[in-house]
Amino acid sequence: MLICEVVPSQPTMVSSVCVICDERFSYVPLGPRPRRVCSDQCYRVRHNAYSKSYREDGRYLEKSREYERPKRSALCVICGEVFHTPNSRTITCGKVCGARKVAQSLKDRGRIWPTVADRERYFSYRRRAVIKSAVAEIFPASEIFERGGWRCQICRKKVSRSSKWPHPKSPSLDHIIPISKGGKHIRSNVQCVHFTCNSKKGNRGADQLLLFG
């Protein structure tokens, strides 16, 4: 029985001259294209020089003009003004009319969330209610804030409408009977409070919070 042992061949080294530092170096070719630089440092110098020349001579502008799509005339569905756009699906003339279109479509679909914060609050409290097997009604938090006159029901001071979490004076939705103690996420069990007052209260009652000051 004849056994042939395969001996791996040694890689062929190729000699070249660096186009940056003019030093001769040897390398193993990994493809048909020759290597032009000897190190990573020379590669960065060559790359930066090429990028600078690419920006200065305007070659990127010529390429962008080649792929520039022709613009069409369209009529804005909100303000009725004529505008030009390369996109065939655009139906509004700008960001303002686009936002109005989105608000109008949400209103037509009967969306109950006036703001994104209301939606996030609902799903956060709904998740807690599902964990505790509690009842959860669908309502925006801003409805409760309006019902309470944007006033904290614990310290009786005004709540800042413009402040957002985690600002101490930002509006927060508080459960009178905490969900952890069997409370429900319903309109009759929630109230408007400061974020600070809600954090201090925790799962205690409001009367206990006033005793602590």
Secondary structure per residue as TSV (DSSP state, phi and psi in degrees):
chain	resnum	aa	ss	phi	psi
A	1	M	-	360.0	126.4
A	2	L	-	-99.0	123.4
A	3	I	-	-109.7	124.2
A	4	C	-	-102.4	125.9
A	5	E	-	-97.4	124.2
A	6	V	-	-89.0	119.8
A	7	V	-	-99.3	121.2
A	8	P	-	-64.3	136.6
A	9	S	-	-78.8	148.9
A	10	Q	-	-75.1	138.7
A	11	P	-	-64.6	143.8
A	12	T	-	-82.6	124.0
A	13	M	-	-88.5	140.4
A	14	V	E	-118.8	137.3
A	15	S	E	-100.8	140.7
A	16	S	E	-151.0	173.3
A	17	V	E	-117.3	130.7
A	18	C	-	-68.4	133.8
A	19	V	T	-78.6	-7.1
A	20	I	T	-101.6	-56.3
A	21	C	T	-102.0	-0.9
A	22	D	-	60.1	26.2
A	23	E	-	-94.8	142.7
A	24	R	E	-83.8	134.3
A	25	F	E	-140.8	162.3
A	26	S	E	-118.4	145.6
A	27	Y	E	-153.0	163.9
A	28	V	-	-97.1	117.7
A	29	P	-	-67.9	129.2
A	30	L	-	-107.2	0.8
A	31	G	S	-166.9	-175.8
A	32	P	S	-73.4	-21.1
A	33	R	S	-84.8	132.7
A	34	P	-	-74.6	155.5
A	35	R	-	-87.1	134.4
A	36	R	-	-107.6	-15.8
A	37	V	-	-124.4	156.6
A	38	C	S	-94.1	-19.7
A	39	S	S	-151.5	173.1
A	40	D	H	-67.0	-33.7
A	41	Q	H	-64.0	-45.1
A	42	C	H	-66.7	-32.9
A	43	Y	H	-64.8	-41.8
A	44	R	H	-65.0	-39.4
A	45	V	H	-63.1	-44.8
A	46	R	H	-66.7	-39.1
A	47	H	H	-66.4	-42.2
A	48	N	H	-65.5	-39.3
A	49	A	H	-65.6	-39.3
A	50	Y	H	-67.3	-40.7
A	51	S	H	-64.2	-41.3
A	52	K	H	-63.5	-45.2
A	53	S	H	-67.0	-32.4
A	54	Y	H	-65.9	-36.5
A	55	R	H	-77.5	-35.9
A	56	E	H	-77.5	-37.4
A	57	D	T	-85.2	-2.4
A	58	G	T	78.4	22.2
A	59	R	H	-68.6	-32.9
A	60	Y	H	-68.3	-28.4
A	61	L	H	-69.5	-38.3
A	62	E	H	-65.7	-39.8
A	63	K	H	-69.3	-37.4
A	64	S	H	-67.4	-33.1
A	65	R	H	-68.9	-30.4
A	66	E	H	-65.1	-35.8
A	67	Y	T	-99.1	10.0
A	68	E	-	-71.3	125.3
A	69	R	-	-82.5	145.0
A	70	P	-	-67.9	141.5
A	71	K	-	-89.7	148.9
A	72	R	E	-118.4	159.1
A	73	S	E	-92.1	135.6
A	74	A	E	-139.8	165.0
A	75	L	E	-112.2	124.5
A	76	C	-	-66.5	132.2
A	77	V	T	-78.6	-9.4
A	78	I	T	-100.1	-58.3
A	79	C	T	-97.2	-12.9
A	80	G	-	79.4	9.7
A	81	E	-	-84.2	151.3
A	82	V	E	-85.1	132.8
A	83	F	E	-138.5	165.3
A	84	H	E	-117.6	132.8
A	85	T	E	-151.1	145.4
A	86	P	S	-80.3	-12.5
A	87	N	-	-91.0	126.6
A	88	S	T	-76.1	-12.9
A	89	R	T	-97.4	-7.1
A	90	T	-	-71.4	130.0
A	91	I	-	-122.2	-1.6
A	92	T	S	-123.8	155.6
A	93	C	S	-86.1	-15.0
A	94	G	S	-169.8	-171.1
A	95	K	H	-68.5	-36.1
A	96	V	H	-65.6	-50.6
A	97	C	H	-66.5	-31.6
A	98	G	H	-64.4	-42.4
A	99	A	H	-65.8	-38.2
A	100	R	H	-65.4	-37.4
A	101	K	H	-64.8	-42.1
A	102	V	H	-63.8	-44.7
A	103	A	H	-62.4	-39.0
A	104	Q	H	-66.8	-41.4
A	105	S	H	-66.9	-38.0
A	106	L	H	-66.7	-37.7
A	107	K	H	-67.7	-38.2
A	108	D	H	-66.5	-31.5
A	109	R	T	-83.4	-1.6
A	110	G	T	76.3	36.7
A	111	R	-	-69.3	135.4
A	112	I	-	-96.9	-5.8
A	113	W	-	-96.0	106.6
A	114	P	S	-64.6	-34.5
A	115	T	S	-133.7	166.3
A	116	V	H	-67.6	-33.8
A	117	A	H	-62.3	-38.1
A	118	D	H	-62.5	-40.6
A	119	R	H	-66.3	-42.8
A	120	E	H	-66.1	-39.3
A	121	R	H	-62.1	-43.7
A	122	Y	H	-61.1	-49.7
A	123	F	H	-68.2	-28.3
A	124	S	H	-67.3	-48.0
A	125	Y	H	-70.9	-33.1
A	126	R	H	-65.6	-37.7
A	127	R	H	-62.9	-42.1
A	128	R	H	-65.9	-38.0
A	129	A	H	-67.6	-37.9
A	130	V	H	-66.3	-38.2
A	131	I	H	-62.4	-39.2
A	132	K	T	-91.6	7.1
A	133	S	T	57.1	40.0
A	134	A	-	-100.8	163.5
A	135	V	-	-79.0	140.0
A	136	A	B	-133.1	115.8
A	137	E	-	-85.2	158.4
A	138	I	-	-100.5	110.6
A	139	F	-	-159.3	147.6
A	140	P	-	-77.4	148.1
A	141	A	H	-66.7	-30.3
A	142	S	H	-62.8	-26.2
A	143	E	H	-64.2	-40.2
A	144	I	H	-70.3	-36.8
A	145	F	H	-65.1	-40.6
A	146	E	H	-66.6	-37.9
A	147	R	H	-63.5	-36.4
A	148	G	T	-87.0	5.4
A	149	G	T	67.8	25.3
A	150	W	T	51.4	46.6
A	151	R	B	-131.7	135.8
A	152	C	-	-66.1	129.0
A	153	Q	T	-84.3	1.4
A	154	I	T	-103.3	-53.2
A	155	C	T	-98.5	-4.7
A	156	R	-	63.6	24.2
A	157	K	-	-105.7	161.4
A	158	K	B	-66.2	144.6
A	159	V	-	-99.0	136.8
A	160	S	-	-76.3	118.9
A	161	R	S	-72.1	-35.0
A	162	S	S	-81.2	-18.3
A	163	S	-	-77.3	146.3
A	164	K	-	-120.6	161.1
A	165	W	T	-58.6	134.9
A	166	P	T	-103.4	38.4
A	167	H	-	-63.7	137.8
A	168	P	T	-58.0	-33.1
A	169	K	T	-94.8	7.1
A	170	S	S	-70.9	150.3
A	171	P	E	-70.7	143.1
A	172	S	E	-140.7	148.1
A	173	L	E	-94.4	120.5
A	174	D	E	-114.5	137.1
A	175	H	E	-90.8	123.2
A	176	I	S	-61.1	-49.8
A	177	I	S	-102.5	111.2
A	178	P	-	-57.1	148.9
A	179	I	G	-62.9	-32.5
A	180	S	G	-66.9	-16.8
A	181	K	G	-112.6	23.7
A	182	G	T	96.7	7.1
A	183	G	-	-73.7	163.8
A	184	K	-	-114.7	152.1
A	185	H	B	-91.2	75.1
A	186	I	S	-127.6	164.6
A	187	R	G	-60.9	-36.7
A	188	S	G	-75.3	-10.5
A	189	N	G	-110.9	9.9
A	190	V	E	-124.2	156.9
A	191	Q	E	-151.8	163.7
A	192	C	E	-89.0	127.0
A	193	V	E	-141.5	166.2
A	194	H	E	-69.0	153.4
A	195	F	H	-62.5	-38.3
A	196	T	H	-65.9	-44.8
A	197	C	H	-64.0	-37.5
A	198	N	H	-67.9	-37.8
A	199	S	H	-68.8	-39.2
A	200	K	H	-69.2	-35.2
A	201	K	H	-68.0	-45.1
A	202	G	T	64.3	-130.3
A	203	N	T	-103.9	19.4
A	204	R	S	-90.6	169.8
A	205	G	-	-80.0	163.2
A	206	A	H	-67.3	-32.8
A	207	D	H	-66.1	-37.9
A	208	Q	H	-66.8	-34.4
A	209	L	H	-65.1	-40.2
A	210	L	H	-67.1	-29.7
A	211	L	H	-67.6	-36.2
A	212	F	H	-74.5	-21.0
A	213	G	-	82.6	360.0
